[in-house]
Amino acid sequence: MRFFLLIFLLALNGLISPAQSGTFTLELENYASSELRMPRSTASGNSTVLLKQGQFVEMEICVSKVTNMSIRNVVYSNDGNVDTVWVTIDGLHAQSFKTEYLSDNGNAWNKFKSTGPLQGKVNLYAGKHTIKFNATETDDWGVEIDNVVLLIDDNWLQYSDIVCNLYCFDIKHDDVPRMESIPNGRFVQKSISTQCSEQDNIKIEVYHETAQDFDIIATKPKYLSFANNRGPDYSQCVLPSPYWVFKDKVISPSTAETTYDNASLTFSGTQDAVNVNVAFSFKKITPSREIDERLMSSNLFIKLRNLPRENLKIKPEYMQGGRWKALDELEFTTFSTEHTWLIPSHSWSPSSDNEIRLVVKPGQQQVVFDIIKLDASRPKDELVTLYASSNVVYQGVRLGFWQHWNEHPASMSVNIQDGSNPVEFARVDSIRVYAKVPWTGGYAQVLVLFQDGRTRIQAITPHGLDYIPFGASVNIGQPQNTSDHRPYSPISVVSIDPKSNRLVLEYYNGNKATLEFEASFLGTRLKVRDINFKSSRVTHPIMTFRSMWVKDGKADTDHVVINGTVSRHISANWVELNGISAVFYRRCISTHNTQGPDITIKFLSKED
């Protein structure tokens, strides 16, 4: 299989700005064996490649699409007679340059010259190419080459890509039958930018005015990789723990203001009562794909030191919705120097400024905040077995925190229709489904359904692996607010027939849908049938595809193909695609959720 590199970076919504130019400077010594390298103090990389007659060095580059390339400059040095170097690209397109005569008893090797542009442009196909520098005529001392400057007609190409740091495949999804009897649906781009791998920034709204049935299919990625990277990557995320922290601050009206990232600590008042104010914003915090941590309950923790014999009282308040809310006033002593206050969930604004103030009495200047911090507080989840057999297990999850309890405190109820004695489970926030793994006798998680309508599906774990990760997700249902990036289609009741693997969904707005699933090691098919959605299908999508893309090679989805023919980069400059099927997949091997699935969405007619 021929590798090729493909990277159309996102212009839509300002996701990523293009490179300043398609000019790339490559150090030739990075491609040469050690015996050809020469140390030179004034070379751009502090070394060069020495080529004598008959010697050559080959440089590999990768381009993302069919494009034109020219050699803008070659930097070299020479101490002797004129030399001739031939340059070929993929064995063809021969060009050459001659060095200038220069002789300085060996000192000229550190005096570099430029060839300027070589003649002609070369048309390159998308993929890997070889540029060969061959010294065809030299004197006994040869010629030294420092670097090469390439000009490529692709302003989106990045340096890390041109040096072939990605491994991408020419993947086709052209096995989708065309059914003229089904009207096209619309796939509308609503994505935003992110640098955090744990945030779903890709959002594709799916519209169809008439379809009642569709399939969502999860299959193993088509690219070839045996890696199973599946752990979270928070390297570029702003985490909520702690939201902010200050240390070693004297409690005094004269203490100077201190800042911590997106928070500031100020002091005022008198010696009798010091006012302490913390102003902070959550705008930089990255909400993860599971929950919005900015809405969680939080812990205000204070630890004092240098307490005098006289006890000290602290009264905290926090601003919520334009009103101050008081917490318990507590007394600190030499035997009780620290305390934690719990602040309820939904107290903080994710988009505007927040504030906490403390009144400290008396204002002893020698007393010090050893630490004062605010961090997230998330109770543990509770697991409930809904149903278990030798082939399938249904598990309910009562989350330690779920951001939608304010809107629907009862979350969703689950009814298990098992024979003549149905069982009801109250306040379930998500449902996990496990299928039997033939080669181990264990179980693999193949389906997750959240109360907000979000579903994740995955194939049964392949032989030789303990488990493989989920990747992209699909929100099934019409969202309450189409302007929210995180769609919310609240489910009130799920009725499960575990023997037929059927789940009937009833939404709070009266909508209904039926899910059936078939799981195997080849893939899991989620059959969505008999949807009865009441909101306008023109203004409200019937489902929403969500995934993550930071860059090619660090993504859960990097391409989409419509009807097996029209392929687009997931973050390219497109607004709407029309068709009856979409495959969301990756061409480039990803370091994130490497074995995460490709997701197919396919509309069906009643005959299907």
C-alpha positions in Angstrom: 0.0 0.0 0.0 1.4 3.4 -1.0 1.6 5.9 1.8 0.6 9.5 1.1 0.2 12.6 3.1 -3.0 14.6 3.2 -3.7 17.6 5.3 -6.3 20.2 4.4 -6.3 22.4 7.5 -9.5 24.1 8.7 -10.3 27.5 7.5 -14.0 27.4 8.4 -14.8 29.4 11.5 -11.2 30.3 11.9 -10.1 26.9 13.1 -6.6 27.2 11.9 -4.9 29.9 9.9 -2.8 29.0 6.9 1.0 29.0 6.9 2.6 32.3 6.0 4.0 30.8 2.7 4.7 27.5 1.0 8.5 28.0 1.5 10.4 25.3 3.4 14.1 25.2 4.3 15.4 21.6 4.8 18.8 20.8 6.2 20.4 18.3 3.8 22.6 16.8 6.5 19.4 15.3 8.1 19.2 12.9 5.2 22.9 12.0 4.9 25.0 9.3 6.4 27.4 10.3 9.1 30.5 9.8 6.9 29.2 12.5 4.5 28.6 15.1 7.3 31.0 17.9 7.9 30.9 20.3 10.9 30.8 24.0 9.8 30.3 26.7 12.4 28.6 29.1 10.0 26.3 26.6 8.4 22.6 27.0 9.2 22.5 23.6 11.0 26.2 23.8 12.0 27.0 21.0 9.6 27.0 20.3 5.8 27.0 17.3 3.4 30.3 16.8 1.6 29.8 15.2 -1.9 32.7 14.2 -4.1 32.4 13.0 -7.7 29.9 10.1 -7.9 28.5 10.6 -4.5 24.9 11.5 -3.8 22.3 12.1 -1.1 18.6 11.6 -1.3 16.0 13.6 0.5 12.4 12.5 1.0 9.5 14.9 1.2 5.7 14.5 1.4 3.0 16.7 0.0 -0.7 16.6 0.8 -2.2 17.1 -2.7 -1.4 17.5 -6.3 0.8 20.6 -6.4 3.7 22.4 -8.1 7.1 22.6 -6.5 10.3 24.5 -7.4 13.7 24.7 -5.8 14.1 28.2 -4.7 17.7 28.0 -3.5 20.5 25.7 -2.6 23.1 26.9 -0.1 26.6 25.5 -0.6 30.3 26.1 0.0 33.4 25.3 -2.1 37.1 25.6 -1.7 38.5 24.8 -5.2 37.5 24.5 -8.8 34.0 24.7 -10.2 31.8 21.6 -9.4 28.5 20.4 -11.0 25.6 18.9 -9.1 22.6 17.3 -10.8 19.2 17.4 -9.0 16.5 14.9 -9.9 13.0 14.5 -8.5 11.7 10.9 -8.5 14.4 10.0 -10.9 13.2 12.6 -13.5 13.1 16.3 -14.0 16.9 16.7 -14.1 18.2 20.2 -13.2 21.7 21.2 -12.3 23.8 23.9 -10.8 27.5 24.9 -10.8 29.5 26.1 -7.8 31.6 29.3 -8.0 35.4 28.9 -8.1 36.8 29.9 -4.7 40.1 29.0 -3.1 41.2 30.1 0.4 43.4 27.3 1.8 40.4 25.5 3.4 38.8 28.6 4.9 36.3 29.0 2.1 34.4 25.9 3.3 32.8 28.2 5.9 31.8 30.9 3.3 28.4 29.9 1.9 26.9 30.8 -1.4 23.4 30.6 -2.9 22.4 29.2 -6.3 19.2 31.2 -6.4 16.1 29.6 -8.1 16.7 26.5 -10.2 14.8 26.5 -13.5 11.4 25.0 -13.9 8.5 23.7 -11.8 7.7 20.1 -11.1 4.1 18.8 -10.8 3.9 16.4 -7.8 1.2 13.9 -7.0 0.0 13.7 -3.4 2.4 11.5 -1.5 6.1 10.8 -0.9 8.8 12.0 -3.3 12.6 11.7 -3.5 14.9 14.6 -4.4 18.4 13.4 -5.3 21.6 15.6 -5.2 24.3 13.9 -7.3 27.8 15.3 -7.6 28.5 14.5 -11.3 31.7 16.6 -11.8 33.9 17.8 -8.9 37.6 18.3 -8.1 39.3 16.2 -5.5 37.8 18.2 -2.6 34.2 18.1 -3.8 31.4 20.4 -2.8 29.5 20.9 0.5 25.7 21.5 0.6 24.2 23.2 3.6 20.4 23.4 3.0 17.7 23.4 0.3 14.8 25.9 0.0 11.7 24.5 -1.6 8.7 26.6 -2.9 5.5 24.6 -2.9 2.1 25.9 -4.1 0.3 24.8 -1.0 -0.1 27.4 1.7 -1.7 24.9 4.1 1.3 22.6 4.2 3.2 22.5 7.4 6.9 21.7 8.1 6.1 18.6 10.2 4.1 17.2 7.2 6.6 17.9 4.5 9.2 15.9 6.4 6.8 12.9 6.3 6.1 12.7 10.1 2.6 11.4 9.3 1.6 8.0 8.0 -1.5 8.2 5.9 -3.2 5.7 3.6 -5.1 6.0 0.3 -8.4 4.8 1.9 -11.5 4.4 -0.2 -15.1 4.1 1.0 -16.7 3.5 -2.4 -18.7 0.4 -1.5 -21.9 2.4 -0.8 -24.8 1.5 -3.1 -26.6 4.5 -4.7 -30.3 4.3 -4.0 -32.2 6.9 -6.1 -35.5 6.3 -4.2 -34.2 8.0 -1.1 -33.9 11.8 -0.9 -30.6 13.3 0.1 -30.0 14.4 3.6 -27.8 17.4 4.6 -24.6 17.3 6.6 -23.9 20.8 7.9 -20.6 21.8 9.4 -20.7 23.5 12.8 -17.2 22.7 14.1 -14.9 24.9 16.2 -11.2 24.8 17.0 -9.4 23.1 19.8 -5.9 22.1 20.9 -7.3 19.7 23.5 -7.7 16.0 22.5 -10.3 15.5 25.2 -12.8 18.0 23.7 -15.2 17.2 20.9 -14.8 20.2 18.6 -16.1 18.6 15.4 -19.9 19.0 15.1 -21.8 18.0 12.0 -25.6 18.4 12.1 -27.5 15.9 10.1 -30.9 16.9 8.5 -33.4 14.8 6.6 -37.0 15.9 6.0 -38.6 12.5 5.5 -36.5 9.5 6.6 -37.8 7.4 9.4 -35.0 4.8 9.5 -31.2 5.0 9.5 -28.2 3.0 10.5 -25.2 4.0 12.5 -22.3 1.6 12.0 -19.0 1.4 13.8 -16.2 -0.5 12.1 -12.5 -0.9 12.8 -10.4 1.8 11.2 -9.3 1.0 7.6 -5.7 2.2 8.1 -3.1 -0.4 9.1 -1.9 0.0 12.7 -1.4 -2.4 15.5 -1.1 0.3 18.1 -3.9 0.6 20.7 -3.4 4.1 22.2 -6.5 4.8 24.2 -5.6 6.8 27.3 -6.7 10.5 27.6 -4.3 13.1 26.4 -4.6 16.3 28.5 -1.3 17.9 27.3 -3.0 20.8 25.6 -6.1 21.0 27.9 -6.8 23.6 30.6 -8.1 21.4 33.5 -10.5 22.5 36.3 -8.5 21.1 39.1 -7.5 23.4 40.6 -9.5 26.3 39.1 -7.0 28.6 40.9 -4.6 28.5 43.8 -2.7 31.1 45.8 0.0 30.4 48.4 2.0 32.3 51.1 -0.1 35.5 51.1 -0.2 37.7 54.3 -3.7 38.7 55.3 -3.3 42.4 55.4 -5.0 45.4 53.6 -1.6 46.3 52.3 -0.8 43.0 50.6 -0.4 43.6 46.8 -2.6 42.1 44.2 -1.6 38.6 42.9 -2.7 36.8 39.7 -3.0 33.1 38.9 -3.6 32.4 35.3 -7.2 33.6 34.9 -7.7 34.7 38.5 -6.7 37.7 40.7 -6.4 37.9 44.5 -6.8 41.4 46.1 -6.9 42.7 49.7 -8.5 45.7 51.3 -10.2 46.8 54.5 -8.7 47.6 58.0 -6.8 45.9 60.8 -10.1 44.9 62.3 -11.5 43.3 59.2 -9.6 42.4 56.0 -11.6 42.0 52.8 -10.2 39.3 50.5 -11.5 39.2 47.0 -10.9 36.5 44.3 -12.1 37.3 40.8 -11.8 34.6 38.2 -13.0 33.4 34.8 -13.5 29.9 33.3 -13.2 31.0 29.7 -9.9 29.2 29.3 -11.0 25.9 30.8 -11.6 23.1 28.3 -14.9 21.2 28.8 -14.4 17.6 28.0 -16.5 15.4 25.8 -18.2 13.7 28.8 -19.3 16.7 30.9 -18.8 20.4 31.3 -16.6 20.5 34.4 -17.2 24.3 34.7 -20.7 23.5 36.0 -19.6 21.0 38.7 -19.7 21.7 42.4 -16.5 23.0 43.8 -14.4 23.0 46.9 -13.1 26.2 48.5 -10.1 25.2 50.6 -8.2 27.5 53.0 -5.2 26.6 55.2 -3.7 29.3 57.5 -0.4 29.5 59.3 1.2 31.9 61.9 -2.1 32.0 63.8 -1.8 34.0 67.1 -3.4 32.9 70.3 -6.5 35.0 69.4 -8.8 33.0 67.1 -9.6 34.2 63.6 -13.0 34.0 61.8 -13.5 33.8 58.0 -16.9 34.4 56.4 -17.0 33.5 52.6 -19.5 34.6 50.0 -19.8 33.9 46.3 -21.5 35.7 43.5 -24.2 33.8 41.6 -26.6 35.4 39.2 -25.9 38.9 40.4 -26.5 38.1 44.1 -24.1 37.3 46.9 -24.6 33.9 48.6 -23.1 33.3 52.0 -21.3 30.2 53.2 -20.9 29.3 56.9 -18.6 31.6 58.9 -15.9 29.5 60.6 -13.4 30.0 63.3 -9.7 29.0 62.9 -7.5 28.3 65.8 -4.0 27.1 66.4 -5.5 23.6 66.6 -7.8 24.0 63.6 -6.0 25.7 60.8 -7.8 24.5 57.6 -11.3 24.1 56.2 -13.1 23.2 53.0 -16.5 24.7 51.9 -18.6 23.0 49.3 -20.1 25.3 46.7 -23.1 23.8 44.8 -23.0 22.8 41.1 -24.1 25.4 38.5 -22.8 28.2 40.8 -20.3 29.5 38.3 -20.7 31.1 34.9 -18.6 29.4 32.1 -18.6 32.6 30.0 -18.5 35.6 32.3 -16.5 36.6 35.4 -17.0 35.0 38.8 -16.2 36.2 42.3 -15.6 35.0 45.8 -15.1 37.4 48.8 -13.9 36.7 52.3 -14.2 38.8 55.5 -11.4 38.0 57.9 -11.7 39.1 61.5 -9.6 40.4 63.1 -7.1 41.3 60.4 -3.9 40.1 62.0 -1.0 41.0 59.7 1.1 38.1 60.7 -1.5 35.5 59.7 -0.8 33.9 56.3 -2.8 32.1 53.8 -0.7 29.0 53.5 -2.9 28.0 50.7 -6.3 29.2 49.3 -7.7 27.4 46.3 -10.8 26.4 44.4 -11.1 23.1 42.6 -13.7 20.8 41.2 -15.6 18.4 43.3 -17.0 15.3 41.6 -18.6 12.4 43.6 -18.0 8.9 42.5 -20.3 7.2 39.9 -22.7 4.5 41.0 -23.1 1.4 38.8 -26.3 -0.6 38.6 -26.8 -3.9 36.8 -29.9 -3.6 34.7 -29.8 -7.0 33.1 -27.3 -9.8 32.6 -27.2 -13.0 30.6 -24.6 -15.2 29.0 -24.6 -13.1 25.8 -25.3 -9.5 26.9 -25.0 -7.2 29.9 -26.9 -3.9 30.4 -25.4 -1.6 33.0 -26.8 1.6 34.3 -24.7 4.5 35.5 -25.8 7.1 38.1 -23.1 9.7 37.5 -21.5 11.6 40.4 -22.2 14.7 38.4 -24.5 15.3 35.4 -24.9 18.9 34.2 -28.5 18.4 33.2 -29.9 17.6 36.6 -31.0 21.2 36.9 -33.3 20.8 33.9 -34.4 17.2 34.6 -33.6 16.1 38.2 -35.1 12.7 37.5 -32.7 12.2 34.6 -34.1 9.1 32.7 -35.8 6.0 34.0 -35.1 2.5 32.5 -37.7 -0.2 32.1 -36.4 -3.8 31.6 -39.0 -5.8 29.7 -37.9 -9.3 30.8 -40.9 -11.7 30.7 -43.9 -11.0 32.8 -42.1 -9.1 35.6 -40.7 -5.8 34.1 -38.3 -3.9 36.4 -37.9 -0.2 36.6 -34.8 1.7 37.5 -35.0 5.4 38.4 -32.6 8.3 37.8 -30.2 6.6 35.4 -27.8 9.0 33.6 -26.3 6.6 31.1 -26.6 3.0 29.9 -23.7 0.7 28.9 -24.1 -2.4 26.9 -21.6 -5.3 26.9 -21.5 -8.1 24.3 -19.9 -11.5 24.6 -16.4 -11.8 23.3 -16.1 -15.2 21.6 -12.4 -15.8 22.1 -12.1 -14.8 25.8 -15.5 -15.6 27.3 -15.6 -12.0 28.6 -17.5 -9.0 27.6 -16.8 -5.9 25.5 -18.5 -2.6 25.8 -20.1 -2.0 22.4 -22.8 0.7 23.1 -23.2 3.6 25.5 -26.4 5.8 25.6 -26.4 9.0 27.6 -29.5 10.9 28.9 -28.7 13.8 26.5 -29.1 11.5 23.5 -25.5 10.9 22.8 -24.5 7.4 21.7 -21.1 5.8 21.3 -20.7 2.4 19.5 -17.7 0.1 18.9 -17.0 -3.3 17.5 -16.4 -6.3 19.7 -12.8 -6.3 20.9 -10.5 -8.0 18.3 -8.6 -11.2 19.2 -5.4 -10.5 21.2 -6.6 -7.1 22.7 -8.2 -6.5 26.1 -10.3 -3.6 24.9 -10.4 -0.9 22.2 -11.5 2.7 22.7 -14.6 4.5 21.6 -14.1 7.6 19.4 -16.7 9.7 17.7 -20.3 9.8 18.9 -23.7 10.5 17.5 -26.5 12.4 19.3 -29.7 10.8 18.3 -32.6 13.3 18.6 -33.5 16.9 18.0 -31.6 19.3 20.3 -33.5 21.7 22.5 -31.3 24.6 21.4 -29.6 24.3 18.0 -27.1 27.1 18.9 -25.5 25.1 21.7 -22.2 23.4 20.7 -23.1 20.5 23.0 -26.5 19.2 21.7 -29.1 18.3 24.3 -31.9 15.9 23.3 -33.1 14.8 26.8 -34.5 11.3 27.1 -37.1 10.6 29.8 -37.7 6.8 29.5 -35.8 3.9 27.9 -37.7 0.6 27.6 -35.3 -2.3 27.0 -36.1 -5.7 25.6 -32.7 -7.4 26.3 -33.5 -10.6 24.4 -34.0 -8.8 21.1 -31.5 -6.0 21.9 -34.1 -3.4 21.4 -34.3 0.0 23.2 -37.3 2.3 22.8 -36.5 5.9 23.6 -39.1 8.5 24.8 -37.9 12.0 24.9 -39.0 14.8 27.3 -40.4 16.7 24.3 -42.6 13.8 23.2 -40.3 12.5 20.4 -39.7 8.8 20.1 -37.2 6.4 18.4 -36.4 2.7 18.5 -32.8 1.4 18.6 -31.7 -2.1 17.8 -28.1 -3.3 17.6 -26.1 -6.1 16.2 -22.5 -6.5 17.5 -19.6 -8.5 16.0 -15.8 -8.2 15.8 -16.3 -6.8 12.3 -18.4 -3.9 13.6 -21.6 -2.9 15.5 -24.7 -1.8 13.6 -27.1 0.5 15.5 -30.4 0.4 13.7 -32.5 3.5 14.4 -36.1 2.9 13.4 -39.5 4.5 13.4 -38.3 8.0 14.5 -41.1 10.3 15.4 -39.6 13.7 15.8 -42.1 16.7 16.2 -39.8 19.7 15.7 -39.3 21.1 12.2 -36.8 18.9 10.3 -35.7 21.9 8.4 -34.5 23.9 11.4 -33.7 21.0 13.8 -31.3 18.2 12.9 -32.4 14.6 13.6 -29.0 13.7 14.8 -25.6 15.3 15.4 -22.2 13.8 14.7 -19.5 14.8 17.2 -15.8 14.0 17.2 -12.3 15.5 17.7 -9.7 16.9 15.4 -6.6 18.8 16.5 -4.5 17.9 13.5 -4.0 15.0 11.2 -2.4 12.3 13.3 -4.1 13.5 16.4 -7.8 13.1 15.7 -10.8 10.7 16.1 -12.0 11.7 12.6 -10.1 13.4 9.8 -12.2 12.8 6.7 -15.8 12.3 5.6 -16.9 10.7 2.3 -20.5 11.3 1.0 -22.2 8.5 -1.0 -18.8 6.8 -1.4 -17.7 9.4 -4.0 -17.3 12.9 -2.5 -14.5 13.0 0.0 -13.7 16.0 2.2 -11.3 16.7 5.0 -13.4 17.0 8.2 -11.9 20.5 8.8 -11.7 21.8 5.2 -13.6 24.8 4.0 -17.0 23.3 3.4 -20.4 24.3 4.8 -22.8 21.6 3.7 -22.7 18.2 2.0 -25.7 16.4 0.6 -26.2 12.6 0.3 -27.8 9.5 1.7 -24.7 8.2 3.5 -21.6 9.5 5.2 -18.5 7.7 6.4 -16.5 9.6 9.0 -13.0 8.0 9.1 -9.3 8.6 9.4 -6.7 8.4 6.6 -3.8 9.2 8.9 -2.7 7.0 11.8 -3.7 8.8 15.0 -1.9 8.9 18.3 -5.3 9.4 20.0 -7.7 6.5 20.2 -5.8 4.7 17.5 -8.3 1.8 17.2 -11.3 4.1 17.6 -13.9 3.2 15.0 -14.9 4.6 11.6 -18.6 5.7 11.8 -21.1 5.3 8.9 -24.4 7.1 8.9 -26.8 5.7 6.3 -30.4 6.7 5.5 -32.8 3.8 4.6 -36.0 3.4 2.7 -38.8 1.3 4.1 -37.9 -1.5 1.6 -34.4 -1.6 3.2 
